[in-house]
Amino acid sequence: MLNGGGGGQKKRNTKIEPYRHRVETDPKFFDKSWRKLHDAIREIYNHNASGLSFEELYRTAYNMVLNKFAPQLYEKLTENMKGHLEEMRTCIEAAQGGLFLEELQRKWNDHNKALTMIRDILMYMDRTYIPTNKKTPVFEHGLELWRDTIVRSPMIQGRLFDTLLELIHRERTGDVINRGLMRTTTKMLMDLGLSVYQDDFERPFLEVSASFYSGESQQFIECCTCGEYLKQAERRLHEESERVSQYLDAKTNEKITAVVVKEMLANHMQRLILMENSGLVNMLVEDRYEDLTRMYTLFNHVPDGLATIRSVMVSHIKDTGKSLVTDPERLKDPVDFVQRLLNMKDKYDNIINVSFSNDKSFLNALNSSFENFINLNNRSPEFISLFVDDKLRKGVKEANEEDLETVLDKVMMLFRYLQEKDLFEKYYKQHLAKRLLSGKAASDDSERSMLVKLKTECGYQFTSKLEGMFTDLKTSQDTTQGFYASTSSELPADAPTMSVQILTTGSWPTQTCNTCNLPPEIVSVSEKFRSYYLGTHNGRRLTWQTNMGTADIKVTFGNGSKHELNVSTYQMCVLMLFNSADVLTYREIEQSTAIPAADLKRCLQSLALVKGKQVLRKEPMSRDIADDDSFCVNDKFTSKLFKVKIGTVVAQKETDPEKLETRQRVEEDRKPQIEAAIVRIMKSRRVLDHNSIMTEVTKQLQPRFMPNPVVIKKRIESLIERDFLERDKTDRKMYRYLA
Amino acid sequence: MIIQCDLTVVRDPELCKTKGGFEIQVPPSDLAEQFGKLLLEEEETDVVFSVGGETFPAHKVVLAARSPVFKAQLYGNMKEAKARRVAVEDMQPGVFRALLKFIYIYTDALPVIGDDNICDDDYDEIIRHLLVAAACR
């Protein structure tokens, strides 16, 4: 009910009824109306729309729809547009050569403009009749007609794609083409529907591209180095991405990239990576970071690409490392040996960091490679310890503290790879002992810093004995001071000054106990020290280790020259004999000093045969020492220096017998550790089968060394004999914990 | 033996609470009234419709915004796009006036047209055309 605005107005009783328009009775209404529209459409296609009246045309179409002529109108429209498109097709087909795409583009623009206007005129039909009857809207219908009449016509379809692909081919071979025209043409295909672009252009484009790159890759791989080839492949990938951004659909990028990757990289992966003289191995050897970066980046696209690179790198590192650690020449210089390992590690760390994006899988591969080859040489633990020994002796003399710290950190990386860390510990203990006892440790801070690193890596137990060594030295200082404080009044004024290092058994490397005859002057002081020490430490036992230690001796030679000699304890024992004898035979010296023959001969060689250090003279002057050879003081000895150091004790690479002895001692030390592990496991499990024990013992001891299964088996038998374990009565592979 | 106790008392912070809840009163929209005035006062018009002997000044941009048909007509490629005077046939002046009011002022309701001297027959036709026009929105 609607009301009038003013009072007093008559109220209207309006009822809304279904729409009833005046029905057109003219039998020629449709024909007249369609003629009007038909003529207008022709003018539109002939670029003469500016003279038309939109109001008139819209009203005409509107009235046709209202009078139920929409189906006929739609059909007539279809026929009419098809006719115009066929005319356009004739013009396009007649275009010569390079003008083909331009003509196609021009006609496409015309069609779009016409379609827009036609759609506007028929807007009422688009809104009413077409949705109701599920027809295609006018604009989309026009596009479909263009697709079917022109793009997919027999004479145009093939020519269109040949032309497009030809232009792309020319661009790939260096020509400059009309990219704008390419852009509008591919956009037309996309406007016609994504499936048109994909089916009618993209698929043949990808096929032709695959063929192109297959051919090019064959050609290049025959004449290029790997680096050059990859650079070309990279360039092609960039070009294709550029092309997509310029005039193809964005979704094509992934597909064309896959084609280039497959044809230029995946299909030749093995050949490229393994290429002689220029492949991955050569790149690694020559530190070609740029090429390596490119290879990593490109093969990232290839399935298994990085896995293959990693595999080849691992093989190369293992081969290089193996030849390094097994080269007899390299084994002569442990310090150089380890330095080469460090350099090699630096090299590959650098490559992975710079070229392989710090890829974790490559870092892991590098680590497992090093672990693999370092342990091929069972002397690696000794050599690493000798390297550390060399650095800690030189200390800040050669490098500043920070650099030393860096080197030690890197050495720890190598240490981490060792499978026999207990063997390293054994050697490290020996070398540390020599540094500490000979005063060759350059920096206490550096020594302790190294100890902290080892403790961090392997736990307190690993370094507890090593720390005990430092404690002993500190205690020794205090004890020596206490000794002199309490006994200074009892000693003769000219008594030699003695400094004692008290070494706790077990903390220090095992040494054979060699006593020799000390000079009387020394014995008097040492016995006083013994009395003092045992008096203040009840229940202890003191044994002199005369094979260690040094002495400073003041000497006046026959020619009147005076010098202070720094010699070993053994050398001191020998030299002191000449205070009461002018000439002594080897046999006499041996009897007087009781020094073991091997040590004594080495000692005498240092005193008599080293140029510039010959404080003794030997008859005859031969290298070998026989029982009847005689020695006397060299009265003609001269030296520019007042202090002369003779026969410094330096850590040496072990001889084979020594090496064997060390290894045997390590093997012996492992037995109780294996037994302890077995007992710990069985105590917690109570009952366990043979294989599980083997597995768990290995797992538990692995951080220190890789236990030998045969040894584990023997230790199990031993524990059974000693009633720690017993075999299960029904299953002989099962063990039970006793006690 | 001496025992020392340290006591720390923690209290809630004594901060003044900020009064919130401000609401800005926005006056009701008078957009329709203003557009109505725009039509009524015939300011800044850029097109004139000629309907049954009467003229109706109007604004292209308003008509285009409100009706795709007018947009196609006034901003398309045919002669009306360049013309200042557009002839409308087959329509009563009163009907066209009502159509314009509908376009400028109303969004949902049918217009109240009390002060026009429109006979009942014309009124019925107005309703029908307005429904059609609404369907084209």
Interface residues (C-beta under 8 A of the other chain):
Chain A: L2 N3 G4 G5 G6 Q9 R12 T14 I16 Y19 R20 H21 A49 S50 G51 L52 S53 F54 E55 E56 L57 Y58 R59 K113 T116 M117 D120 I121 M123 Y124 R127 T128
Chain B: P68 V69 A72 Q73 G76 N77 M78 K79 E80 A81 K82 V86 A87 V88 E89 D90 L110 V112 I113 G114 D115 D120 Y123 D124 I127 R128 L131 V132 A135 C136
